[in-house]
């Protein structure tokens, strides 16, 4: 039974691989057939990771080429990350481009631009020149939609260069036409005509009816903007002479009707509107615009009943546009939900197989972390003990010095800090048990030394400055680059106070005092082995 299942699985994998290869070959020319083939793949959740991600990439590519809504296909972001992780840069670049397309459709402009730029970087690694043309072209469309016409023109010009290199004349025609559109929208009709004529010449030489018709329609719109109605009608009628679908034909007829409306020829307007409606196109947006214009014409002719009927149709189609958008969103959400559901099932199977391994790894990690924590705590306590022992010894030495020295800065300053009292308190209050744990000792030391009669630096500084004839004031003026802490350490160092004593007086750690002293030497460019700080300043002030 297991053997049969394995053979069946291999057969399914082979079949899926062949389908995906066929789709890759036909997707550019026949995206509709490609989508049907993709939908024929059974048991999506049984596909391996590479097949699943290839399937998702091809599917969004086919949908986009068929002008289907891709705004909810956010799975493409995971697809891009997968191909990047596998260093499959050709597919990663294409997936990044479709990330940009999805974000573009979502009107998430900043993220869309970033995604297109990421796609460009990835495309550079593959030298996919045609894809770079698509990236520049879609960035151009995005900027055109936000009235950034100059930027859009530059990007489409870059796209044209890319398409020229790979001899992709169809995409080149589209890019040149878009340049013309941008000039027209920025009211530079002469430049618009130049690029329309260039794209038209190329479309006629390649004999592509859709472009031959659409470019003539664009030229007709440009002439209409220049109030040259005769030329506008000429190009619109030429656009109608090509074999195009009923929706495109209806759109051109509506454009002709709008020219006659500008000429105030209401009979001709009605004639062309009627022709457009006879085509019985199922495009609510187009029908909405047609009935609105018809309502205005009937009202102008005082046919109020007909005007009202047309306006009701306009309203009905407006609601239909809204309903269609809502239904489309719901269908896309359902499709995304079904896809996510299948993917979730597949993920659950993978998780089930990996759970034991993960638990084992987590157990090992927990044990390792516990050992590391114990070691860290032990090491920390050891360091605390060493530092505090130095401080306690230093405190006791300071207390001995107070009783020996007379009328010196150290004697006066240490007396102010009650060094003898604090040293005695340390001896009396710290027992052996407390000294065995660093944290308890630290708390007790801080309570005794810093918790009572804390340092008044201003008084200490005033005293030092007087004893040294304003030398410290001059030092501060000459070396403004020193921080306040560094300056205090410097002053105490000049008074032959050692690291431990300074640490106790300033409530700092001994390593921190040593580190600060090194910084002071660097900032003041002191010789490395200078110990008599005051002599150094005496020679330099």
C-alpha positions as CSV (number, residue, x, y, z in Angstrom):
1,X,0.0,0.0,0.0
2,X,2.8,2.4,0.9
3,X,4.6,1.5,-2.3
4,X,1.5,2.2,-4.4
5,X,1.1,5.6,-2.6
6,X,4.7,6.5,-3.3
7,X,4.4,5.6,-7.0
8,X,1.1,7.6,-7.3
9,X,2.8,10.6,-5.6
10,X,5.8,10.5,-8.0
11,X,3.4,10.4,-11.0
12,X,1.4,13.4,-9.7
13,X,4.7,15.3,-9.2
14,X,5.8,14.5,-12.7
15,X,2.4,15.6,-14.1
16,X,2.5,18.9,-12.1
17,X,6.1,19.6,-13.3
18,X,5.0,19.2,-16.9
19,X,2.0,21.5,-16.4
20,X,4.1,24.2,-14.9
21,X,6.7,24.0,-17.7
22,X,3.9,24.3,-20.3
23,X,2.4,27.3,-18.5
24,X,5.8,29.0,-18.4
25,X,6.1,28.6,-22.2
26,X,2.6,29.9,-23.1
27,X,1.9,32.5,-20.5
28,X,3.2,35.5,-22.6
29,X,1.1,34.7,-25.6
30,X,-1.8,32.8,-24.1
31,X,-2.4,33.8,-20.5
32,X,-6.0,32.6,-20.6
33,X,-5.0,29.1,-21.5
34,X,-2.2,29.2,-18.9
35,X,-4.7,30.1,-16.2
36,X,-7.0,27.2,-17.2
37,X,-4.0,24.8,-17.0
38,X,-3.0,26.1,-13.6
39,X,-6.5,25.6,-12.2
40,X,-6.4,22.0,-13.5
41,X,-3.6,21.1,-11.0
42,X,-5.2,18.9,-8.3
43,X,-4.2,18.8,-4.6
44,X,-2.2,22.0,-4.5
45,X,-1.3,21.3,-0.8
46,X,0.6,18.2,-1.9
47,X,3.0,20.2,-4.1
48,X,6.5,20.7,-2.8
49,X,7.7,24.3,-1.8
50,X,9.3,25.0,-5.2
51,X,6.2,23.9,-7.1
52,X,3.9,25.9,-4.8
53,X,5.8,29.1,-5.2
54,X,6.2,28.6,-9.0
55,X,2.4,28.0,-9.2
56,X,1.6,31.2,-7.3
57,X,4.0,33.3,-9.4
58,X,2.6,32.0,-12.7
59,X,-1.0,32.4,-11.5
60,X,-0.6,36.1,-10.6
61,X,1.3,36.7,-13.8
62,X,-1.6,35.1,-15.9
63,X,-4.2,37.1,-13.9
64,X,-2.4,40.4,-14.4
65,X,-2.1,39.8,-18.2
66,X,-5.8,39.1,-18.3
67,X,-6.5,42.4,-16.4
68,X,-8.0,40.5,-13.5
69,X,-7.9,42.1,-10.0
70,X,-4.7,41.1,-8.2
71,X,-4.9,43.6,-5.3
72,X,-5.5,40.8,-2.7
73,X,-2.8,38.4,-4.0
74,X,-0.4,39.4,-1.2
75,X,1.0,35.8,-1.1
76,X,3.4,37.0,-3.8
77,X,5.5,38.7,-1.0
78,X,6.2,35.3,0.5
79,X,6.9,33.9,-3.0
80,X,9.5,36.6,-3.5
81,X,11.2,35.9,-0.1
82,X,11.2,32.1,-1.0
83,X,13.0,32.6,-4.3
84,X,15.5,35.1,-2.7
85,X,16.3,32.6,0.0
86,X,17.0,30.0,-2.7
87,X,19.1,32.5,-4.7
88,X,16.8,31.9,-7.7
89,X,17.1,35.5,-8.9
90,X,15.2,35.3,-12.2
91,X,12.0,34.2,-10.4
92,X,12.8,36.5,-7.4
93,X,13.0,39.5,-9.7
94,X,9.7,38.6,-11.4
95,X,8.0,38.0,-8.0
96,X,9.4,41.4,-6.7
97,X,7.9,43.1,-9.8
98,X,4.5,41.6,-9.1
99,X,4.8,42.7,-5.4
100,X,5.0,46.2,-6.9
101,X,2.0,45.5,-9.1
102,X,-0.1,44.2,-6.1
103,X,0.9,47.2,-4.0
104,X,0.2,49.5,-7.0
105,X,-3.3,48.1,-7.3
106,X,-3.8,48.6,-3.5
107,X,-2.9,52.3,-4.0
108,X,0.0,51.8,-1.5
109,X,2.3,54.1,-3.5
110,X,5.4,54.3,-1.2
111,X,5.6,50.5,-0.8
112,X,4.9,50.0,-4.5
113,X,7.8,52.2,-5.5
114,X,10.1,50.4,-3.1
115,X,9.0,47.0,-4.5
116,X,9.7,48.1,-8.1
117,X,13.1,49.4,-7.1
118,X,13.9,46.1,-5.4
119,X,12.8,44.3,-8.5
120,X,15.1,46.4,-10.6
121,X,18.1,45.4,-8.3
122,X,17.2,41.8,-8.6
123,X,16.7,42.1,-12.4
124,X,20.3,43.5,-12.6
125,X,21.6,40.2,-11.2
126,X,19.8,38.3,-14.0
127,X,20.4,40.8,-16.9
128,X,16.6,40.5,-17.7
129,X,16.4,43.6,-19.8
130,X,12.8,43.1,-20.8
131,X,11.8,42.9,-17.1
132,X,13.6,46.1,-16.4
133,X,11.6,47.7,-19.2
134,X,8.4,46.5,-17.5
135,X,9.6,47.9,-14.2
136,X,10.4,51.3,-15.7
137,X,7.1,51.3,-17.6
138,X,5.0,50.5,-14.5
139,X,6.8,53.1,-12.4
140,X,6.0,55.5,-15.2
141,X,2.3,54.6,-15.0
142,X,2.3,55.1,-11.3
143,X,3.9,58.5,-11.5
144,X,1.6,59.5,-14.3
145,X,-1.4,58.6,-12.1
146,X,-0.1,61.1,-9.6
147,X,0.4,63.8,-12.1
148,X,4.2,63.5,-12.0
149,X,4.4,63.7,-15.7
150,X,8.1,64.6,-16.2
151,X,9.2,61.7,-14.0
152,X,6.8,59.4,-15.9
153,X,8.2,60.5,-19.2
154,X,11.8,59.9,-18.2
155,X,10.9,56.4,-16.9
156,X,9.0,55.5,-20.1
157,X,12.0,56.7,-22.2
158,X,14.2,54.3,-20.1
159,X,11.6,51.5,-20.8
160,X,11.8,52.2,-24.5
161,X,15.6,51.8,-24.4
162,X,15.2,48.4,-22.7
163,X,12.6,47.2,-25.2
164,X,14.8,48.3,-28.1
165,X,17.6,46.2,-26.8
166,X,15.5,43.0,-26.8
167,X,13.4,44.0,-29.9
168,X,10.2,43.9,-28.0
169,X,8.3,46.2,-30.4
170,X,4.9,45.6,-28.9
171,X,5.9,46.9,-25.5
172,X,7.9,49.7,-27.1
173,X,4.8,50.9,-28.9
174,X,2.9,51.0,-25.6
175,X,5.7,52.9,-23.8
176,X,6.0,55.5,-26.6
177,X,2.2,56.0,-26.6
178,X,2.4,56.5,-22.8
179,X,5.0,59.3,-23.3
180,X,2.5,60.9,-25.7
181,X,-0.3,60.6,-23.1
182,X,1.9,62.3,-20.4
183,X,2.7,65.2,-22.7
184,X,-1.0,65.5,-23.6
185,X,-2.0,65.5,-19.9
186,X,0.6,68.2,-19.2
187,X,-0.9,70.2,-22.0
188,X,2.1,70.0,-24.3
189,X,0.2,68.8,-27.4
190,X,3.0,69.4,-29.9
191,X,5.2,66.9,-28.0
192,X,2.3,64.6,-27.6
193,X,1.7,64.5,-31.4
194,X,5.4,63.8,-32.0
195,X,5.3,60.6,-29.8
196,X,1.8,59.6,-30.9
197,X,3.0,59.7,-34.5
198,X,6.2,57.7,-33.7
199,X,4.2,55.0,-31.9
200,X,1.6,55.0,-34.7
201,X,4.3,54.5,-37.4
202,X,5.7,51.5,-35.5
203,X,2.2,50.1,-34.8
204,X,1.3,50.3,-38.5
205,X,4.6,48.7,-39.6
206,X,4.1,45.9,-37.1
207,X,0.4,45.6,-38.1
208,X,-1.0,45.4,-34.6
209,X,-4.7,46.4,-34.8
210,X,-5.3,47.1,-31.1
211,X,-2.4,49.6,-31.1
212,X,-3.3,51.0,-34.5
213,X,-6.8,51.8,-33.2
214,X,-5.9,53.0,-29.7
215,X,-3.2,55.4,-30.9
216,X,-5.5,57.0,-33.4
217,X,-8.1,57.3,-30.7
218,X,-5.4,59.1,-28.5
219,X,-4.6,61.4,-31.4
220,X,-8.3,62.2,-31.8
221,X,-8.5,63.1,-28.1
222,X,-5.4,65.4,-28.6
223,X,-7.1,67.2,-31.5
224,X,-10.3,67.5,-29.5
225,X,-8.3,69.3,-26.8
226,X,-7.0,71.7,-29.4
227,X,-10.6,72.3,-30.5
228,X,-9.7,70.9,-34.0
229,X,-12.9,68.8,-34.2
230,X,-12.5,68.0,-37.9
231,X,-9.2,66.2,-37.4
232,X,-10.5,64.6,-34.1
233,X,-13.4,63.0,-36.0
234,X,-11.1,61.9,-38.8
235,X,-8.8,60.0,-36.4
236,X,-11.7,58.5,-34.4
237,X,-13.3,57.2,-37.6
238,X,-10.0,55.7,-38.7
239,X,-9.7,54.0,-35.3
240,X,-13.1,52.4,-35.9
241,X,-11.9,50.8,-39.2
242,X,-9.7,48.2,-37.4
243,X,-10.9,44.8,-36.1
244,X,-11.4,45.6,-32.4
245,X,-13.8,44.2,-29.8
246,X,-17.2,45.8,-29.1
247,X,-16.1,47.6,-25.9
248,X,-13.3,49.4,-27.6
249,X,-15.6,50.2,-30.6
250,X,-18.2,51.6,-28.2
251,X,-15.6,53.7,-26.4
252,X,-14.6,55.3,-29.8
253,X,-18.2,56.0,-30.7
254,X,-18.7,57.7,-27.4
255,X,-15.6,59.9,-28.1
256,X,-17.1,60.9,-31.5
257,X,-20.4,61.7,-29.8
258,X,-18.5,64.0,-27.3
259,X,-16.9,65.9,-30.2
260,X,-20.4,66.5,-31.8
261,X,-21.6,67.6,-28.4
262,X,-18.8,70.2,-28.3
263,X,-20.0,71.3,-31.8
264,X,-23.6,71.5,-30.4
265,X,-24.8,69.0,-33.1
266,X,-27.3,67.1,-30.9
267,X,-28.7,64.9,-33.7
268,X,-25.2,63.5,-34.5
269,X,-24.6,63.0,-30.7
270,X,-27.7,60.9,-30.4
271,X,-26.8,59.0,-33.6
272,X,-23.4,57.9,-32.3
273,X,-24.7,57.2,-28.8
274,X,-27.4,54.9,-30.2
275,X,-24.7,53.1,-32.3
276,X,-22.7,52.6,-29.1
277,X,-25.7,51.3,-27.2
278,X,-26.7,48.9,-30.1
279,X,-23.4,47.1,-29.5
280,X,-24.9,45.9,-26.2
281,X,-21.5,46.0,-24.4
282,X,-21.5,44.7,-20.9
283,X,-19.3,47.4,-19.4
284,X,-21.2,49.3,-16.7
285,X,-18.6,52.1,-16.6
286,X,-18.9,52.8,-20.3
287,X,-22.7,52.6,-20.3
288,X,-22.8,54.9,-17.3
289,X,-20.9,57.6,-19.2
290,X,-23.0,57.0,-22.4
291,X,-26.4,57.4,-20.6
292,X,-25.2,60.5,-18.7
293,X,-24.3,62.2,-22.0
294,X,-27.6,61.0,-23.5
295,X,-29.6,62.5,-20.5
296,X,-27.9,65.9,-21.0
297,X,-28.7,65.9,-24.8
298,X,-32.3,65.0,-24.2
299,X,-32.6,67.7,-21.5
300,X,-31.0,70.2,-24.0
301,X,-33.7,69.3,-26.5
302,X,-36.4,69.7,-23.8
303,X,-37.2,65.9,-24.0
304,X,-37.5,65.8,-20.2
305,X,-39.1,62.4,-20.1
306,X,-36.4,60.8,-22.2
307,X,-33.8,62.7,-20.2
308,X,-35.2,61.2,-17.0
309,X,-35.2,57.7,-18.4
310,X,-31.6,58.1,-19.5
311,X,-30.6,59.5,-16.1
312,X,-32.3,56.5,-14.4
313,X,-30.2,54.2,-16.6
314,X,-27.1,56.3,-15.6
315,X,-28.0,55.8,-11.9
316,X,-28.6,52.1,-12.4
317,X,-25.2,51.6,-14.1
318,X,-23.5,53.7,-11.4
319,X,-24.9,51.3,-8.8
320,X,-23.8,48.3,-11.0
321,X,-20.3,49.6,-11.1
322,X,-20.3,49.8,-7.3
323,X,-21.9,46.3,-6.9
324,X,-19.4,44.8,-9.4
325,X,-16.5,46.2,-7.5
326,X,-17.9,44.8,-4.3
327,X,-18.6,41.3,-5.8
328,X,-15.1,41.3,-7.4
329,X,-13.5,42.0,-4.0
330,X,-15.6,39.3,-2.4
331,X,-14.6,36.7,-5.1
332,X,-11.0,37.7,-4.7
333,X,-11.2,37.4,-0.9
334,X,-12.9,34.0,-1.3
335,X,-10.2,32.8,-3.7
336,X,-7.5,34.1,-1.4
337,X,-9.2,32.4,1.6
338,X,-9.4,29.0,-0.3
339,X,-5.7,29.3,-1.3
340,X,-4.7,30.2,2.3
341,X,-6.8,27.3,3.6
342,X,-5.0,24.8,1.3
343,X,-1.6,26.4,2.2
344,X,-2.5,26.2,5.9
345,X,-3.3,22.4,5.6
346,X,0.0,21.9,3.9
347,X,1.8,23.9,6.6
348,X,0.1,21.9,9.3
349,X,1.4,18.6,7.8
350,X,4.9,20.0,7.7
351,X,4.7,21.3,11.3
352,X,3.5,17.9,12.4
353,X,6.6,16.2,11.0
354,X,8.9,18.8,12.4
355,X,7.3,19.2,15.9
356,X,9.4,16.5,17.6
357,X,12.6,18.0,16.2
358,X,11.7,21.5,17.3
359,X,10.8,20.3,20.8
360,X,14.2,18.5,21.0
361,X,16.1,21.6,19.8
362,X,14.1,23.9,22.2
363,X,15.0,21.5,25.1
364,X,18.7,21.7,24.3
365,X,18.5,25.4,23.9
366,X,16.7,25.7,27.3
367,X,19.4,23.6,29.0
368,X,22.2,25.6,27.4
369,X,20.5,28.9,28.4
370,X,20.2,27.7,32.0
371,X,23.9,26.7,32.1
372,X,24.9,30.1,30.6
373,X,22.7,31.9,33.1
374,X,24.3,30.1,36.1
375,X,27.8,30.8,34.7
376,X,27.0,34.5,34.0
377,X,25.6,34.9,37.6
378,X,28.6,33.2,39.1
379,X,31.0,35.3,37.0
380,X,29.1,38.5,37.8
381,X,29.2,37.8,41.6
382,X,32.9,37.1,41.3
383,X,33.5,40.4,39.5
384,X,31.4,42.3,42.1
385,X,33.4,40.7,44.9
386,X,36.7,41.7,43.4
387,X,35.5,45.3,42.8
388,X,34.0,45.7,46.2
389,X,37.0,44.2,48.0
390,X,39.1,46.8,46.3
391,X,36.7,49.5,47.4
392,X,36.6,48.3,51.0
393,X,40.4,48.2,51.2
394,X,40.6,51.6,49.5
395,X,38.0,53.0,52.0
396,X,40.0,51.7,55.0
397,X,43.3,53.1,53.6
398,X,41.5,56.5,53.1
399,X,40.4,56.3,56.7
400,X,44.1,55.7,57.8
401,X,45.3,58.6,55.7
402,X,42.8,61.0,57.3
403,X,44.3,60.4,60.7
404,X,47.9,60.7,59.4
405,X,47.7,63.8,57.1
406,X,47.3,67.3,58.4
407,X,46.0,70.4,56.6
408,X,46.0,68.9,53.1
409,X,43.3,68.7,50.6
410,X,42.9,64.9,51.1
411,X,42.6,65.4,54.9
412,X,39.9,68.1,54.6
413,X,38.0,66.4,51.8
414,X,38.0,63.0,53.4
415,X,36.9,64.4,56.7
416,X,34.0,66.1,54.9
417,X,33.0,62.6,53.6
418,X,33.2,61.1,57.1
419,X,35.7,58.5,55.8
420,X,36.7,57.2,59.3
421,X,33.0,56.7,60.3
422,X,32.1,54.9,57.1
423,X,35.2,52.6,57.2
424,X,34.3,51.6,60.8
425,X,30.6,51.0,59.8
426,X,31.8,48.7,57.0
427,X,33.9,46.7,59.4
428,X,31.2,46.4,62.0
429,X,28.2,45.7,59.8
430,X,29.5,43.3,57.2
431,X,29.7,39.7,58.5
432,X,31.2,36.7,56.7
433,X,27.9,35.5,55.3
434,X,27.1,38.8,53.7
435,X,30.6,38.9,52.1
436,X,29.9,35.6,50.4
437,X,27.3,37.1,48.1
438,X,28.3,40.0,45.8
439,X,24.8,41.6,45.5
440,X,24.2,41.8,49.3
441,X,27.6,43.2,49.8
442,X,27.1,45.8,47.1
443,X,23.8,46.9,48.6
444,X,25.3,47.2,52.1
445,X,28.4,49.1,50.9
446,X,26.3,51.6,48.9
447,X,23.9,52.1,51.9
448,X,26.8,52.9,54.2
449,X,29.1,54.9,51.8
450,X,26.6,56.7,49.6
451,X,23.5,56.6,51.7
452,X,24.7,59.2,54.2
453,X,26.6,62.4,53.9
454,X,26.9,62.2,50.1
455,X,29.5,64.2,48.3
456,X,29.0,67.9,47.7
457,X,31.2,68.4,44.6
458,X,30.9,72.1,44.5
459,X,32.5,72.4,48.0
460,X,35.3,70.0,47.1
461,X,36.0,71.7,43.8
462,X,36.1,75.2,45.5
463,X,38.5,73.9,48.1
464,X,40.8,72.3,45.5
465,X,40.7,75.4,43.3
466,X,41.7,77.7,46.2
467,X,44.5,75.4,47.3
468,X,45.9,75.4,43.7
469,X,45.5,79.1,43.0
470,X,42.6,78.8,40.5
471,X,44.5,76.2,38.4
472,X,41.5,74.0,37.9
473,X,39.4,76.8,36.6
474,X,42.2,77.5,34.0
475,X,42.3,73.8,33.1
476,X,38.5,73.8,32.5
477,X,38.7,76.8,30.3
478,X,41.6,75.4,28.3
479,X,40.1,71.9,27.8
480,X,36.4,72.3,27.1
481,X,36.3,69.0,25.3
482,X,36.3,67.2,28.7
483,X,33.0,65.9,30.0
484,X,32.0,66.9,33.5
485,X,32.8,63.4,34.8
486,X,36.2,63.4,33.1
487,X,37.0,66.8,34.5
488,X,36.2,65.7,38.1
489,X,38.3,62.6,37.6
490,X,41.1,64.8,36.3
491,X,40.9,67.2,39.3
492,X,41.1,64.3,41.8
493,X,43.9,62.7,39.9
494,X,45.9,65.9,40.2
495,X,45.5,65.6,44.0
496,X,47.2,62.2,43.8
497,X,44.0,60.3,44.6
498,X,44.1,56.8,43.3
499,X,41.5,54.9,41.2
500,X,39.8,53.2,44.2
501,X,39.5,56.5,46.1
502,X,38.1,58.3,43.1
503,X,35.6,55.5,42.5
504,X,34.4,55.8,46.1
505,X,34.1,59.6,46.0
506,X,32.3,59.8,42.6
507,X,30.2,56.6,43.1
508,X,31.7,55.0,40.0
509,X,33.2,51.5,39.3
510,X,37.0,51.2,39.3
511,X,37.1,49.9,35.7
512,X,35.1,53.0,34.6
513,X,37.6,55.3,36.4
514,X,40.5,53.6,34.6
515,X,38.8,53.8,31.2
516,X,38.0,57.5,31.8
517,X,41.6,58.2,32.6
518,X,42.7,56.7,29.3
519,X,40.2,58.9,27.4
520,X,41.5,62.0,29.3
521,X,45.1,61.1,28.2
522,X,44.0,60.8,24.5
523,X,41.9,64.0,24.6
524,X,44.7,66.1,26.2
525,X,47.5,64.3,24.3
526,X,49.3,63.5,27.5
527,X,52.4,61.3,27.3
528,X,51.5,57.6,28.0
529,X,53.4,57.2,31.2
530,X,52.7,60.6,32.8
531,X,51.7,60.1,36.5
532,X,52.2,63.6,37.8
533,X,49.1,65.2,36.3
534,X,49.6,68.5,38.1
535,X,53.2,68.9,36.8
536,X,51.9,68.3,33.2
537,X,49.4,71.1,33.6
538,X,51.9,73.4,35.3
539,X,54.1,73.1,32.2
540,X,51.2,73.6,29.7
541,X,49.1,76.3,31.3
